Amino acid sequence: MKKPISNTTLLIIFLFLVTYLTDTQAQVQNDTSLIATHYVFPDFVLGSVKMKDGLTESAIMNYNMLTQEMIFEKDGVMLALDSLVAIDTVYIESRIFVPHENVFYEVLVRGPVSLFVQHKCNILAAGNPSGYGGTSETGASRSLTSLTNSGRAYKLTLPSEFHVTDGTKFWIRRDNTFYKANNSAQIINIFPEKGIEIKQFIKQNKLDLKNTNDLVALVVKCNEFTR
């Protein structure tokens, strides 16, 4: 006849399970917080590349905000799109990306006045100096070079010793010229003849131009102003 398990043994087993599950949950939460911190999409998804010659290619893709490259997966290897001069548009899910110089901008508003977002983030390895709480340009460059050379910059999850900070920038294109559009002063400089109207529209609608939706609303209005 088997000897019954004592209450003390049951208590020890219970405490072990509680500790194990708590540690496991914390580890999962920590891992999740690191996923895709430097990619636009949380995972690689099917996208298509339209070339200027009319041809279209499909691939599993994502946009890397650290290297500012459009990354696609081929035979288990992560590669970056090159020859950007031959690319017209990249479509990923319902979003549109266009090449500009050596990077891609996402299209937020299309019109005579177009709005783009440059998805970008900065990186700094733990221990690198960064005055006034910012990032050291030299340290960030070295960190990115280290990650890229090792291939780790192309993985969804970065090592925990690297810190990622937001470097997103917005751009307005008017008359085929790109202008910075990260605050009201920059936008008014693009439309000096409509400065009063722009200020009134921001105030009346309580727009926060750090909010992408509010910035989109303002650029849509700027298209109306320029008609």
N, C-alpha and C positions, 0 to 999 in steps of 0.2 A: 504493500500500500504506500502511495506517494505521500511524502511529508508536505503538509500545506505551507504555502508561502507566508512568511510572517509579515505583519503590518510594517515593520521596519524596512524589510526588503522592498515591499511595494512602494513605500515612501521614497526610497532611494531611486527606484526605477522611474517613478513619476517626476522627481526633481531632475533626473538626467534627461528625460524626454523634453521637459519644459525648457531646459538650458539649450539643448540641441536645436529645438525648433526655433527658439528665439535667435540663436546665432545664425541659423540657416536663413531665416527671414531677413535679418540685417544684411547678410551677405548678398542676397538676391536684390534687396533695395539698393545696396551700394553698387552692384554690377549694373543695374538698370539705369542708375543715374549717369553712368559713363557711356552708355550706348548712344552712338550717333551724335555725340556732342559737337562734332566738326563736319557733319554732313547735313544737307538740306532735308533729306528724307530719312526716316528712321531705319529704312532698309533699302536694299537695291531693288528696283522695280523696272518693269518693262517700259522702255522709251523708244523713240524713233528720231533719227537724224535725217533731216532734209538737206540735201546738198544743193548748191547753186545751179548745178547742171540738171536738176529735176529728180535725180535718183534719191531714194529713201532707203535707209538701213535701220533695222531694229536691233536692240540689244538690252541687256539688263544693266541699268545705269543708276548713277547717283552723282550729286555735285559735291565735291570736296571743298569746304570753305577755308581749309588751311592752305592747301596748295593752289586753290582757285582753278581746279581742273575738272573737266567732265570725265568721270571715271566710268568705265564699262568693264564688265566681267567676260572673259573669254577663256574657256577651258580651265576654269578655276583660278585664273590669273587676273589681277587688277591692272588695267592699262588706261592711259589717258588719251582722250581724243587729241589728235594733232592736225596740222594743216587747217587751222581755224579759218583761214582766208577762203577756203572752199566750202565752208559750212554756212547754210542760210539760217536754219532754225533747228532747235532741239525741243522735242515735246516729251514731257514726262508727266504721266497722269493728265491732269487738266491744265498744267502749267507750261509756260513758254519761256525758253531761254534763247538768247541770241549772242553770238560772239562779238566781243568788242576788244580790239587790240589783242591781248594775250589771255583774256579771261572771258567769262560768260556773265551777262546780266540777265536777270529775270524781268520779263515785261509785266508791268502792273497796269499801265494805261497806254492804249494806243490811240493816236490822233495827231493833229498838227502839233500838239504839245504832248509828248509821251513821257511816262514815268517808268524808271527802271530801279531795281534794287541790286546792288552788288553784294552778294552774300560773301562775307569775309569774317574770319575770326583770327585772333592772334594767340600765340602760344608761348609759354615760358616754363622752363624746367624748374622744379623746386631747387632753391638755393641760389638761383641766378639773381643778381642785383636788379632792383626795379624801383627807382627813386619815386617818392611821393605816391606809392601805391600803384604806379603804372607798370608798363612792360619795358624792359631794356631792349632796344632795337637789335643790339649785337647779340644779346642772350637769346632773343626770340629767333633770330636768324640761325644761330647755331643749333637751337632746339629743333627747328623745322628741318634743317639739313640732316641732323641726326635721325629724325623720324623718317624722312623721305629715303635716305640712303639705306636704312634698315628695312624699308617696306612697311613700317608700322603706321605711317601716315595714311595708308590706303585701307586700313582696317576700320571697321565701324567703332571699335572700342580702343581708346587710347590708354596707355599705361597710366596708373594713378599718380605718378610723380610729375605729370605735366598739367599745367593749368591753362584753361582755355578762356579767353575773354572775347566779348563781342566787338567786331570791327565793321559791322554793317554800314554801308553807305548808300544814299539815294541820289539818283541823277535824273535831271530833266533834259530832254532833247527838244530843242526848238530851232527851226531852220538848219537842221543837220549839225547843230553844235551841242555838245554835252556840257551841262552846268551842274555844279553841286546843288543839292536840294535837301539839306539836312535840318534846316530851320527856316523861320519866316523871313529873316533878313536875306538869306541867300536866294529864296524864291522871289522876293520883291525885286531884287537886283536883276532877275531875269525879265521881269515885267515892270519896269519902273513907271511906265505910263498907267499902270493899273494898281499902283501901290496902295492907294486909299481903299479901293474896292476889296483888295485882298485882305487888308487889315480888318475891314468891317466884316467880311465873310468869316474870318477866323474867330472874331469876337462874338458875333451873333450866334454862331454854331458851336461855340466853346470847343474849338478843335485843339487837340493835343497832337502836334506834328511828330511826336515820337511814336504815336500810334499809326500803324500802316494804313488802316482803314480811313482815318481822318486825313492823312496825307493824300490818299487816293481821291477822296471827296474834294479836296482843294484843287488838285490838278484837273479833275473833271470840270470844275468851275472855271479854272483858268482857260480851258478850251473854249468855254462859252464867252469869256471875256475877250478872246482874240478873234472871234468870228467877225 
